């Protein structure tokens, strides 16, 4: 069973507080738009698809406080809510994709009464959530066809049920392969600085009874040099038109090492993660986060007081190092610029 990362419950958004995992499984009920903004910003909810869903429901929480019957005033206030939510995380394109869907719904139905528009927005947010569940299963079906018996796979960060509404992206491939009774195992990079691999991915895979071994990030090259990795599966936060891919910091390192050792490197992401308006990775905005994420470990200081810290949350993997993309549209092979656009039509 997939883990319910985000749900719409009695006029509030219920999420798993991922900052508490794996020590505690706690749920957080968000009743106002500020609480969703904070949950996204503080990584209580994370993963590109889940962030998009949270953003859509954030709009619903925001419109609860709009008391007007004037459709024009309502649209203006919705635009402000959407702009506010968009400031929570800049790199994950799914957030902006979902927010734009909500905005366009209001634009397209501007002639309707505000009460009707509110109901339509709730339906749209629920639709985005349910669509993600279906998309996760489709990606998992395509990706699991690439896993053979006795394969050993590697992943970084967390691209599982905790990052989506259902199966996940990269980890969804593993879940479906297990359902097909494939015999395989997984190595999970710990993923510094916030240890999403150690805290979240290893927790998820263990919960799903998939054989998983946790490694330090800088162990991956050694494993590949020993011939112990057959394939790498990762998620994505934004994919440009030419296939350059932004994902959790450290993914680019892993892609280069995979390329050197001739290990296929697969990116698993829904079509909503592809940003055809961005020509290459140079146009992807990279979020930089607080120094404490590097200088502290689980609230404990691990670096000298006042040390300078450089903490980009993402890096960009050049498309040359990617073997293929796996989306709900199928498996996309090079040449990427042509084939991505063809697949997403």
ZIGI-V246365 format. One record per run of one state. SS is the DSSP state (A for helix, B for strand, O for the rest). FROM is the first residue (numbers start at 1). TO is the last residue. If there is no record, write none. Layout:
BEGIN
SS_FROM_TO / SS_FROM_TO
END
This chain:
BEGIN
O_1_5 / B_6_9 / O_10_11 / B_12_16 / O_17_26 / B_27_30 / O_31_32 / A_33_41 / O_42_47 / A_48_63 / O_64_70 / A_71_85 / O_86_92 / A_93_108 / O_109_113 / A_114_144 / O_145_150 / B_151_155 / O_156_160 / A_161_163 / O_164_169 / A_170_179 / O_180_183 / B_184_189 / O_190_195 / A_196_207 / O_208_211 / B_212_215 / O_216_216 / A_217_225 / O_226_230 / B_231_234 / O_235_237 / B_238_240 / O_241_244 / B_245_248 / O_249_250 / A_251_260 / O_261_263 / B_264_268 / O_269_270 / A_271_273 / B_274_275 / O_276_280 / A_281_283 / O_284_287 / B_288_288 / O_289_291 / A_292_295 / B_296_297 / O_298_299 / B_300_301 / O_302_311 / B_312_312 / O_313_313 / B_314_317 / O_318_318 / A_319_321 / O_322_323 / B_324_327 / O_328_329 / B_330_333 / O_334_335 / A_336_343 / O_344_345
END
